[in-house]
Amino acid sequence: MRRASAVWLLLAGAGCDNEPLGPFPVTSATDDFELQATDVTGITTRVVYDWRNTGLFARVNHATTTTAGTASIVIRDAFRTIVYEHPLVPSLNQASQIGSPGTWTITLTLTDYSGTLSFRVQKAPLAAGH
């Protein structure tokens, strides 16, 4: 229980601009964002990450295992238009809608979440959005 409380405090303090989600690895480079978190237990939080996408589309790969609660992501383009919104699921590879290149935001929302979070967002070629 102590570990879950410590993780929640780290999550609550996480904000934007590529801060890590607690002790879990977050990689945010131009055109490539990845988050992996194992043994997450009972977390409720909302974390916003800035991510630079030089393209018009993103490819979103899900590999999340939820044992309780919910986890979802919303991706907005450089003009803050929602280009992708979906619950995190065990297996999905999907393109975003067309967006404007620049600094996009990825919002991760967890509600009483337990499980393993894993997703990746990458710049996708123009054909990926068709």
Residue pairs with C-beta under 8 A, 6 or more apart in sequence:
3 41
4 41
4 42
4 43
7 22
7 23
7 40
7 41
7 43
8 42
8 43
8 44
8 45
10 21
10 22
10 23
11 21
11 22
11 43
11 45
11 47
11 110
12 45
14 20
14 21
14 22
14 45
14 47
15 47
15 48
16 47
16 48
16 49
16 50
16 105
17 49
17 50
18 26
18 28
18 49
18 50
18 51
19 26
19 47
19 49
20 26
21 35
21 37
21 47
21 108
21 117
22 37
24 35
24 36
24 37
24 38
24 40
24 117
25 34
25 35
25 36
26 33
26 34
26 35
26 49
27 33
27 34
27 35
28 34
28 49
28 50
28 51
30 52
30 53
30 54
31 52
31 53
31 54
31 55
31 122
31 123
32 120
32 121
32 122
32 123
33 49
33 51
33 106
33 120
33 121
33 122
34 119
34 120
34 121
35 108
35 117
35 118
35 119
35 120
36 116
36 117
36 118
37 116
37 117
37 118
38 116
39 116
40 110
40 113
40 114
40 115
40 116
40 117
41 114
42 68
42 69
42 112
42 113
42 114
43 69
43 110
43 112
43 113
43 114
44 69
44 110
44 111
44 112
44 113
45 109
45 110
46 107
46 108
46 109
46 110
47 107
47 108
48 105
48 106
48 107
48 108
49 105
49 106
49 107
49 108
50 103
50 104
50 105
51 103
51 104
51 105
51 106
51 121
52 102
52 103
52 104
53 77
53 78
53 99
53 101
53 102
53 103
53 104
53 123
54 101
54 123
55 101
55 123
55 124
55 125
55 126
56 98
56 99
56 100
56 101
56 126
56 129
57 83
57 95
57 96
57 97
57 98
57 99
57 123
57 124
57 125
57 126
57 128
57 129
58 75
58 83
58 84
58 95
58 96
58 99
58 104
58 121
58 122
58 123
58 124
59 93
59 94
59 95
59 96
59 121
59 122
59 123
59 124
59 128
60 73
60 75
60 84
60 86
60 92
60 93
60 94
60 95
60 96
60 119
60 120
60 121
61 92
61 93
61 119
61 120
61 121
61 122
62 86
62 88
62 89
62 90
62 91
62 92
62 93
62 94
62 118
62 119
63 90
63 91
63 118
63 119
64 71
64 88
64 89
64 90
64 115
64 116
64 117
64 118
64 119
65 90
65 115
65 116
66 88
66 113
66 114
66 115
67 114
67 115
68 112
68 113
68 114
68 115
69 110
69 111
69 112
69 113
69 114
69 115
70 87
70 109
70 110
70 111
70 112
70 113
71 87
71 88
71 108
71 109
71 110
71 111
71 113
71 115
71 117
72 85
72 86
72 87
72 88
72 108
72 109
73 84
73 85
73 86
73 88
73 106
73 107
73 108
73 109
73 119
74 82
74 84
74 85
74 106
74 107
74 109
75 82
75 83
75 84
75 85
75 96
75 104
75 105
75 106
75 107
75 121
76 82
76 83
76 99
76 104
76 105
76 107
77 83
77 99
77 100
77 101
77 102
77 104
78 99
78 100
78 101
78 102
78 103
78 104
79 99
79 100
80 105
81 99
81 100
83 96
83 97
83 98
83 99
83 104
84 94
84 96
84 97
86 92
86 94
88 117
88 119
95 124
95 128
95 129
96 124
96 129
97 129
98 129
106 121
108 117
110 117
